[in-house]
Amino acid sequence: MNRNEEARELSIYETTDRNGEAIIVADSGSAFQSASYLDPAKRYDLVFEYPKQFNRAFSLNPDARKMLILGGGGYGYPKYVISHYPDVSVDVVEIDRQVYLMACEYFFLDELIEEYELDLNHRFRNITADAEAYLKKTVEKYDIIINDLYDDLDPVYSLLTLEACRLMKQHLNADGVYVINLAGYRNLNKTEYLLDVLKTLHECFENVQIVKAFYYPHTKTGNYVVFAGDGKIKLPESLPYSLEGSTIITDIAELRKQYEKFLG
């Protein structure tokens, strides 16, 4: 390990992935928040499984040209989209300017900006703002919106309510897809808070599907990625779920209580 720095209470250091490839990570102490390969040929590739699942949104909306990502982290997925989808522009809303600077200094975002001349075109915007405040103020519409907002292990609860769901839909184009990264038990139907999220999404969108991203070794939990929209959403390996007994999320305090119960 050649680097060991602190940014936003994150430890940044070099390690290897499960295949032995060199990566740099931002570690909160409870989870890796960001990661990039150190190999120059792979610096814009995806390390984690869950952002790889985000790409399914392009199969659901092949004509997508404009994406909004809520939450910057190491800007891993924005880097991937910019470098792999030349016709797509990306807006990233990140409340903490230091996170953006961290991504430039340690996670090769500065190299991406230079290589793809992002200061000279309109393919990338970094917006330093609260996500909810931005959505309430902007008139922009998007083909894909990705909610990847976490405060360490906690999602941003206010963006999982019925009101927030309607706000997301307001900023989607007709065939738009809303994507959320969330944690859950291996047994999806026992993850009460997540079933409530799905129930809430069904109040706003015609179609809602969920796929497994990955499970943590030796634990009962892992990541799921949810896709919602009014267009056709049919994903291979989408998981069945039951909403019997689930509730629509209007009370953030109750949602927080359920999530804390999930975390144990």
Order of alpha helices (4+ residues) and beta strands (2+ residues): beta-beta-beta-beta-alpha-alpha-beta-alpha-beta-alpha-alpha-beta-alpha-beta-beta-beta-alpha-beta-alpha-beta-beta-alpha
